[in-house]
């Protein structure tokens, strides 16, 4: 469904499971898990069907960021982390969601970090999955070389220093296979994506080059789970450690997955989803 969050701005939203479930003589309210997808330029489809396994403990809200996927196309001046972060609040206001649990994967984690900085009192909890607080190009290139040799390093450097159609095509051919330690059995997941390529190039070649999300993390006022794969080339483990060090220690929960790349829930799903279930169900106070 398309939800109007501001004049002329509609986001695509899909909701899995009821928010109120029968529990003896009453209806019990489940927490809302709001999923912010990666990219930029991608859509929410990468979360499906994996996150359905959490639908018994949370109402799951899938959303395509402004200008992404099935959401309305918007002008480039709106393709900013501040706008995407504020859209989390706008969407929750439109849907009547109070105190969501917000999970940001990769680029969605950039958005979630800005959301923490700009709206620290809004979430009940935040999950930062396989994400970075800055470009950290040297770390990326070192990991790509470790996993794919000199060619992977060269191609990654070409794309991240000059994002365009040509460097992206080479990056997809050479580097993307190193994102995860477990490769999908088929390419159906990739085919399902509605990809808005201009947003990728605008963000990767613009805001991502200079962003520093670390100072805003000190404003966190709720539990924050940082999940990272030790084999992740694009958001390396040391980036996650930077995030963890910047968060107030009383709110931090950190988990590193030795056999995972970009998204532990993809590569080590049993361990990752067990951790997510525990984090969702543990009282915030």
N, C-alpha and C positions, 0 to 999 in steps of 0.2 A: 504494500500500500504506500501511497505517497502522503506524507505528513507535512503540512505547512508549518514552518517554524519561524518565519518572518515574511513580510510582504514580498511576494514573488519568489520565495525560496521554499522548495519542497525537497525533503529527503525521502529516499526509499527505505522503508522499514519492514521487516518481517519478524513476527513474534511467535515463539515456540512455547507452548504450554500455558496453562492458566496461572494467574497470579494468586488466586484464592483457591484453596483445595479443602475438601471436607476433612475434618479432623474431630471425630466424635460429635458433640453438640454444637460445634462452631466451625467457622471457616478460617483456616490458618493462612496467613499471608506469606508467600515465598519471597525471598530476595530477588531483585532484578539484576541480571547479569547483562550488561551492555557491552557488546563486542565491537571494537574499533579495528578495522582491517588494515592490512599493510598496503604497500605500494611505494610511492603514490601512483595514482592512475588505475588501480585495481578496484575490486568490489568485495562484497562480503562473502562471496561464494566459497572461498577457501576454507572457511570455518565449518562448512557443511560436508558430510554429516557428522564430523568428529564431535562437535560440541553438543550434539543431541544427547550424549550420555550424561550430561549434567541437568537435563530438563526435569528430572525427578526432584531436584533440590533447589532449582532456581527457574524463574521465568526468563527465557533467553530472548534478548532483543538484538537482532542483526540490523545493521544500518550501513548504507553506502554514504561515505563522506560527501559533503557538498561538491557538486560537479563530477562525482564519480558514479560509475555503474549505472543504476537505474534512477538515481537522483537527477533532478533538473541540472542541465548544464548552466554554468555560471561564468562570469567574466574572470580573466586571469588575476585581476587585482584582489579577488576574494580567495585565491588559492594560498592562504597563509595559515601557519600553525595557530596563530591567535584566533582566526576566524573558525577553524575547525574545532578548536578547544571550546570556544564560546557556543558552538553549535551543540555540543553535548548538553549544556545547560538549557539551551533553547528547546531541544528535542524533549528533554525530560519535563520541562514546563508544559509543552504541548500534549504530552502523553500522561501527565499527572504522576510521573515517577519521582519518588522521594528517596534520597539516599541510595543511589544505585551502587552496585559493584561494577567498576569500569575496567575492562581488560583491553589493553592496547598491544597489538602484535606489530613489531617492526616499525614501519612508519606510523601505524596506529599508536605505538608507544611514544613516538615524538609528540603526537597530539595529546596523549594522556599525561605526559610530563608537563606540557604547557597548561593543561587543565588543572593539574595540581597547583601550579604556580598562580594561576589566575582565579581559581575557584576552590581553594583548599578546604572549605567547610562543606562543599557540596556532596562528595561521595561518602559512602560508608566504608569502602575499601577500594584499592586500586591494584591491578596486576600489570606489571611491565614485563612483557614476554619478548625475548630476543630483540632488544632495541638498543639504541645508542643515544648519548646526550650531545654528540658532536660528530663531525665528519670523521675524524680519526683515520685519515687516509693511510698513513704508514702502517697502522695495525691491519687494516683491510688487505693491503697489498702483501704483507708478510704472511697472512693466513692463506690467501689465494695461492701464493707461491708454495707454501707448505703442502697444500692439498692438491694443487694442479700443476705445479712446476712453473718455469719461467713464462710459458705462454699464457697461463691463467693470470699471472701477475701483470704481464704486458697489456692484456686485453682489459683487465679490471682498471688499470691506471688510465687507459685510453678513454673508457666510458666515464669514470668518475671525475676526470679532469675536463672532459668535453662531451657531455651527454647529447647525443643526437641519434637519428635513425640508424646511421651506419655503425656507430660504436655500440649501440644497443643491440643490433642484430648479432654482432660478434660476441658481445657479452652473453647473450642468451645461448649462443652456440657453445661457447667455451666454459663460461663461469657458472651458469645457473645450476649445472649438475652437481656442483660442489656445495650448494646451499645445505643439503640434507644428507644424512648418512644412510637413510632408508629411501630408496627411490620408489615412486608410485608404480603400480603394476601397469597402468595405462596413462594416457594423456587426457583423459576425460575432464579432470579437474581444471587443467589449463584451458581447455576448449570452452568451459562454462563461463569463464571470466569475460565481463564486458570491460574492455580496456580503453581508457581515455589517455592516449599517449602524450598529448601536449602537457598534461599536468605533471607527468613524470619528468620530462625534460626541464620544465620551468622550475620544479622544486629541486631536483637533483643538481641542476646547474645554477641554482639561485640560493634560496634560503638555507638549504642543507650545507652549503659550502662554508657558511660562517656561523651557523647556530651554535649556541652554548646553553644547554638546558639545565646545567648543574645548579646555578644559583637559586633558581626557583624551587628546587626540590626541598630546600630547607623549610619551605612553608607548609609541608605536608602535615595534616592533622588527623590522619587515619592510618590504619595498617596498610602497608604497601609490600606486596610480594614481587620480588625481582627474580625472574626465571631466565636462565641463560644456558646455551649449549656450548660446551668446550670445543666443539668442532665447527663453530659458526664462523664463516669467513667474512660476512658482510656486517654483522654486529658482533664483533669478537668479545670473548669473555672478559677481557680487561675493560671494555666499555661498560659492561654490566657492573663490574667492581667499582668503577667511577661513580655510577649511579648509586650504588649501595652506600658508598662513603659519603655522598652528598645528602642522603636522607637522614632525618632525625633517628637516632639508633633505637629509640623506644617504639618506633613504628615499623622498623625494617624486618622483613623476613627474606632471606636470600637462599636460592637453590641453584646449584650448578649441576648439569647433567653431562657426564663424561662421554657418553656415546651419541650425543645429539648435536645437530647443526642448528639451522635456523627454524626454531620452533620445536621445543622438546615434546610438545603434544603430538607432533608428527612422527618423531623418531623414536621416542620412548613413551608411547601413549599410556601404558598402564601406570608407570611411575608418575608421569606428569599429571594425569587426571586424578590420581589418588591425592596428590598434593593440592590440586585445585579444589577438590571436594572438601578436603580438610580445612583449607583456608576460607572457603565460602561458609562452611558450617560453624567455624570457631567464632564465638562472640567477639565483637570488635572491642569491647571495653575490658 
